[in-house]
Every structure is written in structure tokens, then in C-alpha cells.
Amino acid sequence: MKKIFLTFVAFLFLYPAYNQNLCEGDTLAPSLTVIKMSTGIVDSNNWIRLFAIDFSLQASDNCSPENKLLFTFDGALPIASKINEEHYFKGKGKIASEHEFKVGKAQLWKPQYRSSEITANGCFYDFPSKKMTISCWDETFNEAKDSTNISLKVLNNFPCHHVNFHVSTLGGQGLTQFDVKVEASYHGFPQYYSGDHLLCANIPFNGLEICATLSKTDDASNGIGIKDLIILRNHILGINKITNPYLLIAGDVNNDGKLTASDLVELKKLLYGLKNSLPGGQTWMLFPKDFFNTDIDDPWSFINMFNKPNCQTINTAVGDNNFYFIAIKKGDLDFNAKP
């Protein structure tokens, strides 16, 4: 009787363990082998679309069935709560925008393919092949990764013409992480780019007029310090007037077309952490170079032209086409902002 009792107790302890999902708490990564060399087809606008799953030659997992494995580029993960819907993402499950996707900073999750998609401008690849990392994820998000090389095949005869956007601060420093929207009366536009200081966009249309609008968002408190308050106060009191039209615009943090004590109050709130943004939400203003004549003492009369895009016609006969811009950080009067 005692033996039967002990056997029954052992069964009670062992049955839950036997009945438990063997994959619960799984920490083993899948296995992945990718195609080591492939060819990407560049379309007539010099753009290419790539799907991570297309590079998988073999993928399997100890627990997750093959039709549950997910594929992305470079170790990025889609957002778990959106795994069954299309969405833009970057990093490990961070939301991203369509713009970031278009400039190559994010991926688009395609649930019907169990794969992410990336897009890129083929003109940027000045070498025969590009190394890429493919990630395979099981249901508990264990990762396997392998690398491949992709070569680009162009199906059109249009060359890639460079259009360069040069952006510098008044202090001569190159601006980082700015965005460019290029518009034209032609299919495939607008196009979006993102870059640092000198951005080379590749637009293969000779004789086409393009119009560029630049923007940059940033921490509003970037570059704001006591010295800026002193410079602004001295201007308001008439002790040392600001004459540079770009600095007059920078000092007008409340956007009312003049420099007053109200601007000083707004800067103090920002400096002492009472606010984290400026009126209107602007942090940087990007003007075409020589937008203002240095003798202008009323730049606000021209400010209505600020949002108008800078336009020019692509002329391949002259080589690269160049756009030059000046970046102004709102509230930064001593050129101390990190560009």
C-alpha cells in the first residue's frame, strides 16, 4: 500500500512537468542560412525594394514551426503589439515614420510575408556589392543571423546625377541629421532624404526643375545658456544691439516679429527647465544661403518667404548641382548649439 501511495505522489509531481509546453522559456536561437550572393534589381527611378525573407535559404527552430519564423534586417524587431499589421519600425521594437523608411532609417513590417522591407536609392551604391545582415526570429524572439552580399543591377539607362545640399551654421559648422523634401512635376516625387552637412541626393533627370525644403527637429534647449540671455537682454536695453539679421530671427523665440522681454522670459523658462519647447515648436530654421542681406535691419519683412522651397533646374553639363543653406538655432545667440 505504501508503494502504491508513493507511486501516486510521484505521478502528481511528474505529470505537470510532463504536460508542460516544452517551448515555454525557450532560449535557443533558430538556425539560419542565407543566400550568400544575390542580385537586386534597381527600378527606373534608381530605387530598390528588398525583403529580408527573400534572402533565407534555410531556417528552422527547435520549437517554432517554420511558418512562424520572422525575418528582418540588421537585428531590428517589429513592434510586438503590431505584429499582425503593417507598420514602420526601427531598432528593437521602436515606432518609426514613413519618412524614416523612405530615407533608409527604418523598416516596414509586412505580416503577410513574415518579413520586413527596406528601400534604398541605388545611386548611393558606388561599389559592386553591399554586405547585409539578415535576422531570423522565433516566437519567443530568439535571434539567428547571417550575412549576405547583394549586387545591384540597373534596368534603365538613366545615370545618377548628384544634387548636393550643403548646410552650415552661422559659426561654419556642418549641420547633422537634417531632412530634405525634394519636389518636382514628375512621377516619383516628392522624394525624401536625410543627411549630415553635405547630403548627396541622386536624381537622374537632366533639365528637371526641383524644389527643396529642408527641416531639422532637435532638443529646444540645445545651446541655450546664460550668455544667450545676456546678449538678448543687452539688445533689448540698447546696450549692445544685435545687427545680424539671422541672429535677430534667432532671438525672436516667440515669433512675434520683434525682440522684447517676452522672448527673454521664454528663454529663461527653457534654460531653467520650466518648459521643453519654444512657441510654434520650432528649433532650427534653415534658410537658403544669402537669404538675408547683412544690411537688413528688419528681416521679419522677408520671413513670409521662409517656407518657400529653394528651386533650381538640374544641369548635368555643369557637373554637380548645389544647394546652400544656413541653419539658425532658435534662441542660440552665441553659436553654442550642437549642430
C-alpha positions as CSV (number, residue, x, y, z in Angstrom):
1,M,0.0,0.0,0.0
2,K,2.8,2.3,0.9
3,K,4.5,1.6,-2.5
4,I,1.3,2.5,-4.3
5,F,0.9,5.7,-2.4
6,L,4.5,6.8,-3.2
7,T,3.9,6.0,-6.9
8,F,0.8,8.1,-6.9
9,V,2.6,11.1,-5.3
10,A,5.4,10.8,-7.8
11,F,2.9,10.8,-10.6
12,L,1.3,14.0,-9.2
13,F,4.7,15.8,-9.3
14,L,5.8,14.4,-12.6
15,Y,2.6,14.9,-14.6
16,P,2.6,18.7,-14.7
17,A,6.3,18.6,-15.8
18,Y,5.4,16.1,-18.5
19,N,2.4,18.0,-19.6
20,Q,4.2,21.4,-19.7
21,N,4.8,23.2,-23.1
22,L,8.4,22.2,-23.9
23,C,8.9,25.5,-25.7
24,E,8.0,27.6,-22.7
25,G,11.0,29.6,-21.6
26,D,12.8,28.7,-24.9
27,T,16.2,30.4,-25.1
28,L,17.6,28.5,-28.1
29,A,18.0,30.6,-31.3
30,P,16.8,29.3,-34.6
31,S,19.2,28.1,-37.3
32,L,19.6,30.3,-40.4
33,T,21.4,30.0,-43.6
34,V,21.1,32.8,-46.2
35,I,21.9,33.1,-49.9
36,K,25.5,34.4,-49.8
37,M,25.3,36.4,-53.0
38,S,22.2,37.8,-54.7
39,T,21.3,40.5,-57.2
40,G,19.0,43.4,-56.5
41,I,17.0,45.0,-59.4
42,V,17.0,48.8,-59.4
43,D,13.9,50.3,-61.0
44,S,13.6,53.1,-63.5
45,N,13.8,55.7,-60.7
46,N,17.0,54.2,-59.3
47,W,15.2,52.8,-56.2
48,I,15.3,49.2,-54.9
49,R,13.0,47.3,-52.5
50,L,14.4,44.4,-50.5
51,F,12.6,41.8,-48.3
52,A,14.5,40.1,-45.6
53,I,12.8,36.7,-46.1
54,D,13.9,36.6,-49.7
55,F,17.5,36.0,-48.5
56,S,16.7,32.9,-46.4
57,L,17.9,29.7,-47.9
58,Q,17.1,27.6,-44.8
59,A,15.6,28.4,-41.4
60,S,14.3,26.2,-38.7
61,D,13.8,26.2,-34.9
62,N,13.5,23.7,-32.1
63,C,10.1,24.9,-31.1
64,S,8.6,27.4,-33.5
65,P,7.3,26.0,-36.8
66,E,8.8,27.3,-40.0
67,N,5.7,29.4,-40.9
68,K,6.0,31.3,-37.6
69,L,9.6,32.4,-38.1
70,L,10.1,36.2,-38.7
71,F,12.7,37.9,-40.8
72,T,14.2,41.4,-40.6
73,F,17.4,43.3,-41.4
74,D,20.2,44.1,-39.1
75,G,18.8,42.9,-35.8
76,A,15.7,45.2,-35.8
77,L,12.4,44.0,-34.4
78,P,8.9,44.9,-35.3
79,I,6.6,46.2,-32.6
80,A,5.1,43.2,-30.8
81,S,1.6,44.6,-30.4
82,K,1.5,45.4,-34.1
83,I,2.9,42.1,-35.3
84,N,-0.2,41.3,-37.4
85,E,-0.4,44.7,-39.1
86,E,1.9,46.8,-41.4
87,H,3.9,49.4,-39.5
88,Y,7.2,51.3,-39.7
89,F,9.7,50.3,-37.1
90,K,13.4,50.7,-36.1
91,G,15.8,49.3,-33.5
92,K,14.3,46.8,-31.0
93,G,10.5,47.5,-31.4
94,K,10.5,51.3,-31.7
95,I,7.9,53.1,-33.8
96,A,9.2,54.9,-36.9
97,S,7.7,57.2,-39.5
98,E,7.2,56.7,-43.2
99,H,9.8,59.4,-43.8
100,E,12.4,57.5,-41.9
101,F,11.6,54.4,-44.0
102,K,11.9,56.4,-47.2
103,V,15.4,57.7,-46.3
104,G,16.6,54.3,-45.2
105,K,16.4,54.8,-41.4
106,A,13.5,52.4,-40.7
107,Q,11.9,49.2,-42.0
108,L,8.3,48.4,-43.0
109,W,6.8,45.3,-41.4
110,K,4.8,43.1,-43.8
111,P,2.9,40.5,-41.7
112,Q,1.7,38.6,-44.8
113,Y,5.3,37.8,-45.7
114,R,6.6,37.5,-42.1
115,S,9.3,39.9,-43.3
116,S,10.4,43.5,-43.1
117,E,11.1,45.6,-46.2
118,I,13.7,48.2,-46.7
119,T,14.1,50.7,-49.6
120,A,17.2,52.4,-50.9
121,N,18.4,54.6,-53.7
122,G,20.6,52.5,-55.9
123,C,22.6,55.6,-56.8
124,F,24.2,55.5,-53.4
125,Y,26.0,52.3,-54.0
126,D,29.3,53.1,-55.6
127,F,30.6,49.6,-55.2
128,P,29.8,46.3,-56.8
129,S,28.2,44.7,-53.8
130,K,26.9,45.6,-50.3
131,K,27.1,43.3,-47.2
132,M,23.8,43.0,-45.3
133,T,22.8,41.1,-42.2
134,I,19.6,39.1,-42.1
135,S,17.9,38.3,-38.8
136,C,15.6,35.3,-38.1
137,W,13.3,35.4,-35.0
138,D,11.4,32.6,-33.4
139,E,8.1,33.0,-31.5
140,T,9.9,34.0,-28.3
141,F,12.2,36.4,-30.2
142,N,15.4,34.4,-30.1
143,E,17.6,35.6,-32.9
144,A,19.7,33.9,-35.5
145,K,21.6,36.0,-38.0
146,D,23.7,35.5,-41.1
147,S,25.2,37.9,-43.7
148,T,24.8,38.2,-47.4
149,N,26.2,40.3,-50.2
150,I,23.9,42.0,-52.7
151,S,24.9,43.4,-56.0
152,L,22.8,45.9,-57.9
153,K,21.5,45.5,-61.4
154,V,20.2,48.6,-63.2
155,L,17.5,48.1,-65.7
156,N,17.5,51.6,-67.2
157,N,19.8,53.9,-69.0
158,F,19.4,56.9,-66.7
159,P,22.6,57.9,-65.0
160,C,22.7,59.1,-61.4
161,H,23.1,62.8,-61.2
162,H,24.3,64.3,-57.9
163,V,22.4,67.1,-56.3
164,N,24.2,68.3,-53.2
165,F,22.7,70.1,-50.2
166,H,25.3,72.0,-48.1
167,V,24.0,73.1,-44.6
168,S,26.1,75.0,-42.2
169,T,25.5,77.1,-39.1
170,L,26.5,80.8,-38.8
171,G,29.6,79.6,-37.0
172,G,30.6,77.5,-40.0
173,Q,29.8,74.1,-38.5
174,G,28.1,71.4,-40.6
175,L,24.6,70.6,-39.6
176,T,23.8,67.0,-38.6
177,Q,20.6,64.9,-39.1
178,F,18.6,67.3,-41.3
179,D,15.8,66.2,-43.7
180,V,15.2,67.2,-47.3
181,K,12.0,67.0,-49.2
182,V,12.5,67.3,-53.0
183,E,9.5,68.1,-55.1
184,A,9.1,68.2,-58.9
185,S,6.4,68.0,-61.5
186,Y,7.3,64.4,-62.4
187,H,6.3,60.9,-61.3
188,G,8.2,59.5,-58.3
189,F,8.2,62.8,-56.4
190,P,8.3,64.1,-53.7
191,Q,11.5,62.3,-52.7
192,Y,12.9,62.3,-49.2
193,Y,16.5,62.3,-48.0
194,S,18.3,62.6,-44.7
195,G,21.9,63.5,-44.1
196,D,24.7,65.4,-42.4
197,H,26.3,68.7,-43.5
198,L,26.7,67.6,-47.1
199,L,23.9,65.4,-48.4
200,C,24.2,64.0,-51.9
201,A,20.8,63.2,-53.5
202,N,20.9,61.3,-56.7
203,I,18.2,62.4,-59.1
204,P,18.6,61.1,-62.7
205,F,16.7,63.7,-64.6
206,N,18.6,66.3,-66.6
207,G,16.6,69.5,-67.2
208,L,14.1,68.9,-64.5
209,E,13.3,71.7,-62.1
210,I,13.4,70.5,-58.5
211,C,12.4,72.4,-55.3
212,A,14.0,71.6,-51.9
213,T,12.6,72.2,-48.5
214,L,14.9,71.4,-45.5
215,S,14.0,70.8,-41.9
216,K,15.5,69.7,-38.6
217,T,14.0,69.0,-35.2
218,D,16.1,69.0,-32.1
219,D,16.1,69.5,-28.4
220,A,14.8,73.0,-27.9
221,S,17.3,73.7,-25.1
222,N,20.3,72.8,-27.2
223,G,22.8,75.6,-27.0
224,I,20.7,77.8,-24.6
225,G,22.7,79.3,-21.8
226,I,23.3,82.4,-19.6
227,K,25.3,84.1,-22.3
228,D,22.3,84.0,-24.7
229,L,20.2,85.7,-22.0
230,I,22.8,88.4,-21.6
231,I,23.1,89.0,-25.3
232,L,19.3,89.3,-25.7
233,R,18.9,91.5,-22.6
234,N,21.6,93.9,-23.8
235,H,19.9,94.2,-27.1
236,I,16.5,94.9,-25.5
237,L,18.1,97.5,-23.2
238,G,20.0,99.1,-26.1
239,I,23.4,98.4,-24.6
240,N,24.7,96.3,-27.5
241,K,22.2,96.0,-30.4
242,I,22.1,92.8,-32.5
243,T,22.5,93.7,-36.1
244,N,22.9,90.4,-37.8
245,P,19.5,89.6,-39.4
246,Y,19.9,85.8,-38.8
247,L,20.6,86.5,-35.1
248,L,17.6,88.8,-34.9
249,I,15.4,85.9,-36.2
250,A,17.1,83.5,-33.7
251,G,16.4,85.9,-30.8
252,D,12.7,86.1,-31.7
253,V,11.8,82.9,-29.9
254,N,8.1,83.8,-29.5
255,N,7.8,84.6,-33.3
256,D,6.1,88.0,-32.9
257,G,8.4,89.8,-35.2
258,K,10.5,91.7,-32.6
259,L,12.9,91.2,-29.7
260,T,11.3,92.0,-26.4
261,A,11.2,91.0,-22.7
262,S,8.7,88.2,-23.7
263,D,11.5,86.5,-25.7
264,L,13.7,86.8,-22.6
265,V,11.1,85.2,-20.4
266,E,10.7,82.3,-22.9
267,L,14.4,81.6,-22.9
268,K,14.6,81.7,-19.1
269,K,11.8,79.1,-18.9
270,L,13.7,76.9,-21.3
271,L,17.1,77.4,-19.5
272,Y,15.7,76.6,-16.1
273,G,13.7,73.6,-17.3
274,L,10.2,75.1,-16.8
275,K,9.5,74.3,-20.5
276,N,10.9,71.9,-23.0
277,S,9.7,73.6,-26.2
278,L,9.6,77.0,-27.8
279,P,6.4,78.7,-29.1
280,G,5.5,77.3,-32.5
281,G,7.6,74.2,-31.9
282,Q,10.5,75.4,-34.0
283,T,14.0,74.6,-33.0
284,W,16.0,75.1,-36.2
285,M,15.3,77.4,-39.2
286,L,17.1,76.6,-42.4
287,F,17.4,79.5,-44.9
288,P,19.0,79.5,-48.4
289,K,22.4,80.9,-48.2
290,D,22.5,84.7,-48.6
291,F,18.7,84.8,-47.9
292,F,19.3,88.0,-46.0
293,N,21.5,90.9,-46.9
294,T,23.6,91.8,-43.9
295,D,22.4,95.4,-44.1
296,I,18.8,94.4,-43.5
297,D,17.6,95.6,-40.0
298,D,14.0,94.2,-40.5
299,P,14.4,90.6,-41.5
300,W,10.8,89.9,-40.4
301,S,9.5,91.7,-43.5
302,F,11.0,88.8,-45.5
303,I,10.0,86.0,-43.2
304,N,6.9,85.1,-45.2
305,M,9.3,83.9,-47.9
306,F,10.9,81.5,-45.5
307,N,8.7,78.5,-46.1
308,K,9.0,78.8,-49.9
309,P,11.2,76.0,-51.3
310,N,14.5,76.6,-52.9
311,C,14.3,75.7,-56.6
312,Q,16.7,75.1,-59.5
313,T,16.9,73.1,-62.7
314,I,19.3,70.1,-62.9
315,N,22.0,70.8,-65.4
316,T,24.3,67.9,-65.9
317,A,26.6,70.0,-68.1
318,V,27.9,71.9,-65.1
319,G,28.6,68.7,-63.0
320,D,27.0,68.5,-59.6
321,N,24.2,70.9,-58.8
322,N,24.5,72.5,-55.4
323,F,22.0,74.0,-52.9
324,Y,23.5,76.0,-50.0
325,F,21.7,76.7,-46.7
326,I,22.3,78.5,-43.4
327,A,21.0,76.8,-40.2
328,I,19.7,79.0,-37.3
329,K,19.1,77.5,-33.9
330,K,16.3,79.4,-32.2
331,G,17.5,81.1,-29.0
332,D,21.1,80.4,-29.6
333,L,22.8,83.8,-29.9
334,D,26.4,82.8,-29.2
335,F,26.7,79.9,-31.7
336,N,26.9,77.4,-28.8
337,A,24.3,74.9,-30.0
338,K,25.5,71.5,-31.1
339,P,24.6,71.3,-34.7
